[in-house]
């Protein structure tokens, strides 16, 4: 039986609460929701374009820390503060993903997100 391994990298923002950046067990990586916090500056990005790029960069480095890529992602959950931002977010999200290995996904509009950001994304990835 595999033990749970906590995945943590200084290249992504430190958790702002009692949770891990990601947990890896039995070939599956569960990544906590990422917000557009720049780990180098400690500042939040502003505007849906910059916010989405920063979230995807944060997810990418966590995947890399576990030895995975966006091709390994099997499930994505996206939270948007305003569904009017969907098209812009979706274009940026798509630019990072492997179009031959797209994950299952849902996008949900919510009334508020941590630190009042516009977007938060979590992922589940699997080592094939």
Buried (B, 14 or more C-beta within 10 A) or exposed (E): EEEEEEBBBEBBBEEEEEEBBBBBEEEBBBBBBBBBBBBEEEEBBEEBBBBBBBBBBBBBBBBEBBEBBBBBBBBBBBBBBEEEBBEBBBEBBEEBBEEEEBBEBEBEEEEEBEEEBBBBBBBBBBEE
